[in-house]
Structures are given as structure tokens and as C-alpha cells.
Amino acid sequence: MTIVINGKAFTDRPRAGQCLRTFLRETGHFGVKKGCDAGDCGACTVLLDGEPVHSCLIPAFRADGHAVTTIEGLAPDGGIHPLQQAFVDAQGFQCGFCTAGMILTCASLNQAQRQDLGASLKGNICRCTGYRSIEDALDGKINIEAVPTGPAFGRSLGAPAGPLVVRGAARFTFDTAIEGLLHIKLLRSPHPHARIVAIDKTAALAVPGVHAVLTHDDAPDRLFSTARHERDWMDPDDTRILDDVVRFVGQKVAAVVADTEGAAEDACRKLKVHYELLPAVFDPEAAMADGAPIIHGDKTPAHRIANAARNVAAETHGEYGDVARALARSAVSYEGTFTAQRLQHAALETHGGLAWLDGSDVLNVRSSTQVPFLTRRTLADLFQLPPDKVRVFCERVGGGFGGKQEMLVEDILALAALRTGRPVALELTREEQFVATSTRHPMRVTIKAGADEDGKLTALQLDVISNTGAYGNHAGPVLFHAVSESISVYNCPNKKVDAVACYTNTVPAGAFRGYGLPQTVIAVEAAIDELARQLDLSPFEMRRRNVVKPGDPMLAPPGSAYHDVMYGSYGLDQCLDLVERAMAADATRPELSADWLIGNGSALAMIDTVPPAGHIADCKIALRADGSVELTVGTAEFGNGTSTVHRQIAATVLAASVDRVHLRQSDTVHGGHDTGAYGSTGTFVAGRATQAAAEKLARDLRALASHITDVDPSACLLEDEHVVCGKRRLSYAELAGAAIGSGRTLEASGTSDGTPRSVAFNVHGFRVAVNKGTGETRILKSVQAADAGRVANPMQCRGQVEGGVAQSLGAALYEEMVIDDNGRVINAKFRDYHLPSFADVPRTEVYFADTTDAVGPMGAKSMSESPYTPVAAALGNAIADATGIRFTDTPFKPDRLFPALLKKFRGEQDPA
């Protein structure tokens, strides 16, 4: 048997049943990725005799006698193919996990196929970009700027890993070969609620190649939360590594460690588990009712659960003024109940990692995580290890969206490595990602709002029930966030909040892009539109009359213990103007039949730029002997773009070229601390640490140059990697040499503690067409304006907005995890869970307000999370404007819209 891969013959015989994807990876072709193993996502795409195929669907033996081209072989002799260069020039990627497969598919297209990219790219999913930059690459557009000689900050510079990403050389979690590696597979519960009475390991341990079967008897009996926050008190301690009680279908019961994944899977099937079935509850309101099954009856308030006896994980209540009285006296009022569905993050790289003990008995964990430092802290605590005996790090991460602000696999990896003394791997399948990780919190939101005859808000009330699932990871923080900025962005004398997060026997919810705000903003913004309609005001004018402005308090009951949020900059007024003008610029009716109803809608959102209670980032910077700069940060890169921005900040402060700034990141062995890249803090918090460190190094450079030249430090200027002192120009290499000669290194450190915090704003506008006969919705125009402060990298920031819009549109129009009456996720595959593809995503016009933030690094603000938030709300308002019907349940699928449309327009459809 001979398989020719990138021009080289391989005579290794595939294993029985082995697919081409795993065969290629075992031969070192790591550019071939695993995204679904079902032919749904395209991350594994290769060319088979020049034709694109999903290698996860091709039996490896079928490639006998054929030529296989992976991304590594697209260009001869390690060069770069013109299309790979086009993806670099357009920056047609963010996290980069899908990029190899996307490029190979694009490279195979003929001119006719390029005319219908929606059809041609239907087999390749990108969760990050929103596809515009991919189309730009195919069109030959250049979006990146050349490396400037002047300041790098504010320029559209390319990602430093770009050339590696497009060649398949950027390393993700499993892109490595470790000798003697063992594999972990997990047995998961088939029951929503049960006690494990006994587990018989006998048959499983008899499977050839099995090294260990781990159950709750083998794991530390310590409670923790999978959620990762700087302050542990933010989340309840309600989780064990392996528990003798399972609380949702899919919870891990046992871990099998074996030579191969196949042996581990076989052993899982042979485990005999005796369960005592317990009553289960799936609806949060039913969970709070008298007599409901208690899900965490063994927990106490000491575990930071609000009321375990009522299945309440967290709650918040408060009122300013008198809402009931204000509503009774309002000229107009609105009340509605909205439901937001459960969503999957769908990062293309699933949760997983590798763990091993090195020669110094240090536990090393290489993981797909947004929070390596917090994960190390918890592993050390769970296994009673000194922190310096645990190292957690990540390579490039294939998407996060909040889902990797959790510790879902690292605990099992550590347990297996410590028990066996061997290197181990655990890579979740796509189905496991759906049934056993975390989701967005489903919420039921009731809004009551009132206004006077002048359009000034008189009352806002939110009643929220959040379904946190079987465990309370992020339950409280998400709930508190959901009822905060959604109403604090509006001035109103009377506000009331009643909100609870309830346990149910369903897959746990967790951190998700927007962190609770999208679920409540859709209700608040609908109320604003409905009040405006009753008052015959434009929705934009209604918002202008009520939004907070600098100097106004940002209030949401019951109030926060943290008072460090300030208007670092304010561009909400500009954002409203930009979207209104853009929506009015092209108001001609498209050529559609009379069955299509046209409508416009808008919504706004405000978000604090940092989570409360502290978010810490340390940075180290040093001058190398050759005059280049070594920058060490803790933040992970998963498409958030922080790797680019950190270099831009350091290069600008030090008057250096970004190409001369060498980045080390996301590894606890480097020292310092970093809370993690979540809550849009990668730029705002860690960027401030980088700026502080670079400014200290700049001062040291001037001081050393002053000492050498006898010129006052204030007269020494940094310019083009030199310090200019009067008539003398000392290169950074000369200064590094002088420092080394005196026995020291030029280095500095910086720290940011996440306070004070600022606020970011986003406004979105849609024009839609809704077919009154079918319920289909088409996006005719999409516009978003963002107040990102001084934009660090306009191209990259635009990509974050576009990606957030695309992901949010999926949530608004069709994405939904469906759970049956037994608590089981029934659409745990991409093909049954509609992710936005190229054809689904409209191009969004993106505008930036002209502001400079007084708090953020070099005037910048966060902009990874917030673009997602107002999208579904704006779409709901546009659909209401088009149809005259207020739809309150997302997603806005045709079958959801059709019954109400049929009822309203039946006479028009059926003249008889």
C-alpha cells in the first residue's frame, strides 16, 4: 500500500477502520485538524487528486495509489502558495483553526465556482471571522499595512503568526508527538440524576492496552467550580473531579487510560455501573417549586449556593424608587416576556489537552484554555501540589468565546498523569462538546417599562429566571451582569430587578460571549422600541433622550459593591448618529415581491471593559543583546488578536519595529500572573501591563544613554530603535551591550489590576425582509458602530465586530440546543445545529466612534465581546417593524414566525 502525501510516498498500512485524517496526523501533517469528525466543518479538508475532501470521512486505505495534498504541501519546497499569501494579506483568519481546510478548498475552486462562494464554501465553517476577510482573500484585497517606521499603534498590522497559520505550521494543542502517550476516554452518565452505587472495573481492566480505570474512589474528594475567576468566591463550590452522584446526561462517571483511543473506548463500554435513579427536574421554574427534586442537597451556604433547598444557585433583588407607582402614572407602558435559548460555543478546536510529569516531577498540562494561570492554581489546590510543581500552558487556541474560561478536562488529565506516571491525552469529541461542556444560559426575561409623554423613561423592571443547568459555574456573575449594564445604560428614576439562577438536571451553562447581556438586552431594547412606537418617536430619538451621558450615574439595583466604573471615553452619541446615517443612506426598496415585508430596527448595548473585583495581568519586557525586545505576557491567543496588539503597544512606546518585538505568552513557567483572556480584558487589562512595562524600559534606556553621554535624561529621545541624546545616537544594541558589560540586563515589568474600569458602547442597525407566507427572514442591510476608544488595529477590530455579528446572527436566527423530556441533548452534531456558513452571513458595515479612552492602554477599549450583544435585539426590532408583530422567543426561525404571520395575513394569502 502506498499513499503519496505532498509528493512523498508513505507505505505505512493504516489501522483497520482508520480514517484519513488520523492517518495524516500520525504521519506528522498537523495542519489537518479535527473539528467534528463527521464531515460537517471542513477543518480536516485535504486535496485528494486535486479535489477537496473531508479527510475524516475517507477511510485511509481508500487513499492507496492516490495523491494527497495537505496544507503543508500546497506550495513546493516549503514556500508559500499565492492563495496562502492572499490569506495573509487579507488576514482571512482569526483563531486560524479552520484556515488550512478553508485555503485548500479555496485553492481548488475554478472561476465558475468562485462566482457562488456560498455554495462552494458550504462545507467549510469559520466561527470567528464572519467570512468577509475570507472573501477579501479570494478577491485579492490587501487589508494589512506594511510594518511602519513610525508608531505601530493604530495601524492595521498583520498577526505575527499569519505566515505560520496559512502554512499549517502554527501549533495548536494536539499538534505535537509525544512518545509513550496514553489516551483517555470518559464514560458518561445516561441518566439525568442518579447515585452511583457501584462500578465493576473487571472487564474494562482486562481489555488489552488498558492501564487504569479511574472513578470517584480514585479522585480527590474536594469541591470546586469549573468556572475560572480571579476570585473563587464568585462561583459555588459544587463540583468534584468525579462524583458519586451524576446530575445531567453526559456527566463523566469514569476515565479509562489506555494505549489507544480504541482500547479506551472498548473498556468504557465494558464498565458495569449500578445506578440508583433519582428524580430529575429540567425546567427552572419547576425546580424552584415546592416538592421539586433537590439537585445539590448535600451542599450548604458555605459552598456559596444561594438556596440549595430551592435549587437556587444565585439571586439578586433590588429596587430604586417605586416602579409599580411609576408604571401606573406613565403615559405609555410596555410589558413582555422573552426567552433566550441554550447555545453552544462551537469553537472548532474542542476542549482537550496533554499532561505529563517531567524529570523534576513537575506536572505539565498543555491545554486549550483561556485561563492557564487560574487553572494551575486550582490544580495545585485539588491535588495538594506546590504551585511551582504545576505548569499549565497553551499553544494557539482554536477559538474560545468564553467556553474555555472553564476547567473541564485539565483535572482528569492531571489525575491520570499523576496516577499512571505516563504522558496522557484527552481530546473531546464534538458530541461531548455539546453534551458535557458548557452552554449559554437560557433565560426567561420579563420586562416592564414606562415613559412619560415627552419620551423620558419613568420605570424599568426586569424579572429574570436563568437556567444554570446541573452546576453553578458562572451562574451568579452571568446573572448579575445580565441585569446590570442592560438597564444602567438608561437614565430612569425607578428601576427594579428580581433575578434568580436555578439548578436543573441539564447540561451546565457557563461563560458565553456577552456574558448574559444578550439575553436581557433583547427585552430591554424591544421595550424601548415599543414605547417609541406608542409615542410616535423614532427609535433613535427615544434612545437619545434616555441614554446615560458623562456625569450621569450608571445605576442598576441593588447596586454594586464596586464603584470603579467610569466614562473613560464616551462615544455612544456618535454610534447612534453613525448607524442612523448609514441606515438612511440607502433606503430604496429592494426588488422583492409583495409577499416580503420590509422593516428597520436598531439596538444599543453598553459593557464594562473589565469584570468586577479585580483582573490581574503581569508583563515582563527585556532588551536582547541584538537590540530587539522580548515581551512576556500571560494572555492566550485564540483569535482575540492580543498577540498583535501587545507587540504594537510595546513597539510604539519603545519606538521600535513590531518585527523586532518577540512575544512569549500563555505559559505559567514564565512567572508572574495573568487572570486570563476573558471579559475582553486581553487588550484593556494586559495591554495596560505591557504599556507600563515598556514605559519603564524606555525610562531605563534614556537613563543609561544619559549616563553614557552626560546628557540630561529629559533631553534623550527614543527614535527608530535608538536613543538620541543631543548629537549622539545610541542604538539599542549598543545600550544592551553597555548594560551587559556592567553586569546587568535591561528589563522591566508591569502590572495591571483591572481597575479603574471604563465602558464600551455598540449600536447595531438592520434592514430586513420577512416573507409573510413562509416566515423566512432576509438581511438586507447590517450596520454596527462601536466605541472602541482609540482603535489599536482597525482591521483586526473590524474583524472582531464582524465575527461577533455573525455569531450573534446565528443565535438570533437558527442556533439552538434542543433537550428532550429526559434531559438529553438531541442535536449534538453540527449538521443538526445550524452554524452560520458563508452563504448565511451578510456583510456588515462597521464604523468606529472617534474617542480616546482615559483608562485603556494608549486610549483603547475592549471590543471582542461587546459587538455580539445588540445584534439579536436589533434584529427583533427590525422584524417587529416589518411585520407589526413582536416576536419574543429566539431564535427567529421561519417556523416560529409563520403561525403569527399566517394569523395576521391569512386574508391576503387566501382571497377565498
VENSUL-V554225 format. One record per helix or strand of 3 or more residues. SS is the DSSP state (H for helix, E for strand). FROM is the first residue (numbers start at 1). LEN is the number of residues. Records with the same first field share a line. If there is no record, write none. Layout:
# VENSUL-V554225
SS=FROM-LEN, FROM-LEN
This chain:
# VENSUL-V554225
E=3-3, 8-3, 45-4, 51-4, 67-3, 182-7, 194-7, 210-5, 252-7, 272-6, 312-9, 332-9, 352-6, 363-5, 390-4, 424-4, 442-10, 457-13, 495-9, 596-13, 617-7, 629-5, 661-5, 716-4, 722-4, 728-4, 747-6, 759-13, 777-11, 845-4
H=20-7, 60-4, 71-3, 76-3, 82-9, 99-9, 111-4, 117-4, 132-8, 162-5, 202-4, 232-3, 261-10, 284-5, 301-3, 308-3, 323-7, 372-11, 387-3, 410-11, 430-7, 475-8, 485-4, 517-19, 539-6, 572-14, 642-12, 658-3, 668-3, 681-4, 686-24, 713-3, 732-10, 794-20, 830-3, 838-3, 857-3, 866-3, 871-13, 894-16
